[in-house]
């Protein structure tokens, strides 16, 4: 049974990712120290922090791409290190990942990139994998003719969408997005934010989104967590961020670049903020 946490209103939320006491380091350098974090079913969590704070290290450690020195990580109610091989494979199929620059294989077409997880974990006939690939393209808003193109033939926005289609290939429960709007123009970034929110609502996804985009944090994230001093400094709503007295959090959410974020009770404020 997956873990639950009771909030201040007394209602229970189901934690699909639960990190406790996580410590990660390289040589003598400790990057994360005794870090705790929960992500709840159906939410979009925006994860932010200063450059070099360890955001990508945390995500890669959760995905078992980097080792940890101590701590526990439960995904969908299971400790990956404690389950058998079959259960590990089942957990793998329930996770989707979009890396910052898409990480598409340049020698493969878009369709072949999307089908990679299917080939690794499933035993499906080619016609069915083709049909599923076209379905995923449609989900992320790409035309069918994108299927036979190579990554070098795609725009930046199309690469992001193709990579997202691959992340959705196995119908995951939890999706990790690393800077999904980086490199996109304001219109493209806003459209990608809308896509993420729509997919969360229609597919019932839980989304862990590492981002620097303040507008994304305001428009699509249900909750925000800030990484600093090797741990989670603060987590909660945008109002919680604005009320936090930590110097970096104050500078990030109340600094000059944050002034154009629309806020409740201030409809006149508007504008896209990008890095």
C-alpha positions as CSV (number, residue, x, y, z in Angstrom):
1,X,0.0,0.0,0.0
2,X,1.4,3.4,-0.9
3,X,2.1,5.9,1.9
4,X,-0.3,8.6,3.0
5,X,0.3,11.9,4.8
6,X,-2.4,13.8,6.7
7,X,-2.4,17.5,6.1
8,X,-3.5,20.3,8.4
9,X,-7.1,19.9,7.3
10,X,-7.1,16.3,8.3
11,X,-7.5,14.8,4.8
12,X,-5.0,12.2,3.6
13,X,-2.8,12.6,0.5
14,X,-1.2,9.7,-1.2
15,X,2.6,10.0,-1.5
16,X,3.8,8.5,-4.7
17,X,7.4,9.6,-4.0
18,X,8.8,9.8,-0.5
19,X,12.4,10.6,0.2
20,X,13.8,10.4,3.8
21,X,17.3,11.3,5.1
22,X,18.9,11.4,1.6
23,X,22.6,12.1,1.5
24,X,24.5,12.2,-1.7
25,X,28.1,13.2,-2.3
26,X,31.1,13.0,-4.6
27,X,34.4,12.5,-2.9
28,X,34.7,14.9,0.0
29,X,31.8,17.1,-1.3
30,X,28.4,16.5,0.1
31,X,25.7,17.8,-2.4
32,X,22.5,16.7,-0.5
33,X,22.5,16.2,3.3
34,X,19.6,14.4,5.1
35,X,17.0,15.7,2.6
36,X,13.3,14.9,3.0
37,X,10.7,15.3,0.2
38,X,7.2,14.0,-0.6
39,X,5.3,14.2,-3.9
40,X,1.6,13.5,-3.8
41,X,-0.6,11.7,-6.3
42,X,-2.1,14.0,-9.0
43,X,0.0,17.1,-8.2
44,X,2.5,19.1,-10.2
45,X,5.4,19.8,-8.0
46,X,7.7,22.6,-9.1
47,X,11.2,22.0,-7.8
48,X,13.6,25.0,-7.8
49,X,16.9,26.1,-6.5
50,X,20.1,28.0,-7.3
51,X,22.3,26.7,-10.1
52,X,24.6,24.0,-8.7
53,X,22.4,23.4,-5.6
54,X,21.8,19.8,-6.6
55,X,18.4,19.7,-8.3
56,X,19.5,17.4,-11.1
57,X,21.6,15.3,-8.7
58,X,18.4,14.7,-6.6
59,X,16.4,13.7,-9.6
60,X,19.1,11.4,-11.0
61,X,19.5,9.9,-7.5
62,X,15.7,9.2,-7.3
63,X,15.9,7.6,-10.7
64,X,18.9,5.4,-9.5
65,X,21.2,7.0,-12.0
66,X,23.5,8.2,-9.2
67,X,24.3,6.4,-5.9
68,X,23.4,7.7,-2.5
69,X,25.3,7.5,0.7
70,X,22.3,7.1,3.0
71,X,18.6,7.6,3.1
72,X,15.5,5.9,1.7
73,X,13.5,6.4,-1.4
74,X,10.0,5.0,-1.8
75,X,8.4,5.2,-5.2
76,X,4.7,4.3,-5.6
77,X,4.8,2.7,-2.1
78,X,7.8,0.4,-2.8
79,X,11.5,0.6,-1.9
80,X,13.2,-0.2,-5.1
81,X,16.2,-1.7,-3.3
82,X,14.0,-4.1,-1.4
83,X,11.8,-5.6,-4.1
84,X,12.5,-8.4,-6.5
85,X,13.5,-8.2,-10.1
86,X,10.0,-8.4,-11.5
87,X,8.7,-5.7,-9.2
88,X,11.6,-3.5,-10.1
89,X,10.7,-3.8,-13.8
90,X,7.1,-2.9,-12.9
91,X,8.3,0.2,-11.1
92,X,10.4,1.2,-14.1
93,X,7.5,1.1,-16.4
94,X,5.5,3.4,-14.1
95,X,8.0,6.2,-14.4
96,X,8.6,8.6,-17.3
97,X,11.5,11.0,-17.7
98,X,12.0,14.1,-19.9
99,X,15.6,15.2,-19.7
100,X,16.5,18.9,-20.1
101,X,17.6,18.8,-23.7
102,X,15.3,16.0,-24.8
103,X,18.0,13.4,-25.0
104,X,16.6,11.9,-28.2
105,X,18.8,9.5,-30.0
106,X,20.0,11.3,-33.1
107,X,20.3,8.2,-35.3
108,X,16.6,7.2,-34.6
109,X,13.4,8.7,-35.9
110,X,10.9,10.2,-33.6
111,X,8.8,7.1,-33.8
112,X,11.7,4.9,-33.0
113,X,12.7,7.0,-30.1
114,X,9.2,6.8,-28.7
115,X,9.2,3.0,-29.1
116,X,12.5,2.5,-27.2
117,X,10.8,1.9,-23.8
118,X,8.2,-0.4,-25.5
119,X,11.0,-2.5,-27.0
120,X,12.9,-2.7,-23.6
121,X,10.0,-3.6,-21.4
122,X,7.2,-5.0,-23.5
123,X,6.8,-7.7,-26.1
124,X,4.5,-6.1,-28.7
125,X,4.1,-6.6,-32.5
126,X,5.5,-3.8,-34.7
127,X,2.0,-2.7,-35.9
128,X,0.9,-2.2,-32.3
129,X,4.0,-0.2,-31.4
130,X,3.5,2.0,-34.4
131,X,-0.1,2.6,-33.4
132,X,0.9,3.5,-29.9
133,X,3.7,5.8,-31.1
134,X,1.2,7.7,-33.2
135,X,-1.1,7.9,-30.2
136,X,1.6,9.4,-28.1
137,X,2.5,11.9,-30.8
138,X,-1.2,13.0,-30.8
139,X,-1.2,13.3,-27.0
140,X,1.7,15.8,-27.1
141,X,0.3,17.8,-30.0
142,X,2.6,16.6,-32.8
143,X,1.4,15.8,-36.3
144,X,1.7,12.2,-37.6
145,X,4.3,13.2,-40.2
146,X,6.8,14.0,-37.3
147,X,7.0,10.3,-36.7
148,X,9.5,9.6,-39.5
149,X,11.7,12.7,-38.9
150,X,15.0,12.7,-37.1
151,X,15.8,14.9,-34.1
152,X,18.0,17.1,-36.3
153,X,14.9,18.0,-38.4
154,X,12.9,19.2,-35.4
155,X,12.5,22.6,-33.8
156,X,13.3,23.0,-30.1
157,X,9.7,22.9,-29.2
158,X,9.1,19.8,-31.3
159,X,12.1,18.1,-29.6
160,X,10.6,18.8,-26.2
161,X,7.2,17.3,-27.3
162,X,8.8,14.3,-28.9
163,X,10.8,13.6,-25.7
164,X,7.6,14.0,-23.7
165,X,5.9,11.5,-26.0
166,X,8.7,9.0,-25.2
167,X,8.3,9.7,-21.5
168,X,4.6,8.8,-21.8
169,X,5.3,5.6,-23.9
170,X,4.5,3.2,-21.1
171,X,1.6,5.1,-19.6
172,X,3.5,6.1,-16.4
173,X,2.1,7.2,-13.1
174,X,4.9,9.6,-12.2
175,X,6.7,11.8,-14.7
176,X,10.0,13.6,-14.1
177,X,10.5,16.8,-16.2
178,X,13.9,18.5,-16.1
179,X,13.6,22.1,-17.2
180,X,10.8,21.4,-19.7
181,X,10.5,25.0,-20.9
182,X,14.2,25.9,-21.1
183,X,15.2,27.2,-24.5
184,X,11.6,27.9,-25.6
185,X,10.2,31.3,-26.5
186,X,7.5,32.7,-24.1
187,X,4.6,31.5,-26.3
188,X,6.1,28.0,-26.7
189,X,6.8,27.8,-23.0
190,X,3.2,28.8,-22.1
191,X,1.9,26.2,-24.6
192,X,4.1,23.5,-23.1
193,X,2.9,24.5,-19.6
194,X,-0.7,24.1,-20.8
195,X,0.1,20.7,-22.3
196,X,1.6,19.4,-19.0
197,X,-1.5,20.6,-17.1
198,X,-3.8,19.0,-19.6
199,X,-1.9,15.7,-19.6
200,X,-2.0,15.7,-15.8
201,X,-5.7,16.1,-15.8
202,X,-6.6,13.7,-18.6
203,X,-4.1,10.9,-17.8
204,X,-4.0,11.3,-14.0
205,X,-0.3,11.9,-13.9
206,X,1.8,13.0,-11.0
207,X,4.5,15.5,-12.2
208,X,7.9,16.3,-10.6
209,X,9.1,19.4,-12.5
210,X,12.6,20.9,-12.1
211,X,12.3,24.4,-13.5
212,X,13.6,28.0,-13.3
213,X,10.5,29.4,-15.1
214,X,8.6,31.6,-12.7
215,X,5.6,31.7,-14.9
216,X,5.4,27.9,-14.9
217,X,5.6,27.8,-11.1
218,X,2.6,30.2,-10.9
219,X,0.5,28.8,-13.7
220,X,0.7,25.0,-13.5
221,X,2.4,24.0,-10.2
222,X,0.2,22.9,-7.3
223,X,3.1,23.1,-4.9
224,X,6.6,24.3,-4.9
225,X,9.7,23.0,-3.2
226,X,13.0,25.0,-2.9
227,X,16.4,23.3,-2.6
228,X,19.1,25.1,-0.8
229,X,21.8,24.4,1.9
230,X,21.7,20.7,0.7
231,X,18.1,20.2,1.8
232,X,14.5,21.3,1.0
233,X,14.4,24.8,2.5
234,X,10.7,25.4,2.1
235,X,7.7,23.8,0.4
236,X,4.2,24.8,-0.2
237,X,2.1,27.3,-2.2
238,X,3.3,30.5,-4.0
239,X,2.1,32.4,-0.9
240,X,4.4,30.3,1.3
241,X,7.3,31.2,-1.0
242,X,6.5,34.9,-0.8
243,X,6.3,34.6,3.0
244,X,9.6,32.8,3.4
245,X,12.4,34.9,4.9
246,X,15.3,32.9,3.5
247,X,17.5,35.3,1.5
248,X,17.7,33.2,-1.7
249,X,13.9,32.5,-1.7
250,X,13.2,36.2,-1.1
251,X,15.4,37.2,-4.0
252,X,13.9,34.6,-6.3
253,X,10.3,35.1,-5.6
254,X,10.2,38.8,-4.6
255,X,13.1,40.2,-6.6
256,X,13.0,42.4,-9.7
257,X,12.5,39.5,-12.1
258,X,9.5,38.3,-10.1
259,X,7.6,41.6,-10.2
260,X,5.8,40.8,-13.5
261,X,4.3,37.5,-12.2
262,X,0.5,37.8,-11.9
263,X,-0.6,37.2,-8.4
264,X,-4.0,36.8,-6.7
265,X,-5.5,40.2,-6.0
266,X,-3.2,41.9,-8.5
267,X,-4.8,41.4,-11.9
268,X,-2.9,44.2,-13.5
269,X,0.4,42.4,-13.1
270,X,1.2,40.3,-16.1
271,X,4.1,39.2,-18.3
272,X,6.3,36.2,-19.0
273,X,9.4,35.8,-17.0
274,X,12.2,33.7,-18.5
275,X,15.8,32.9,-17.6
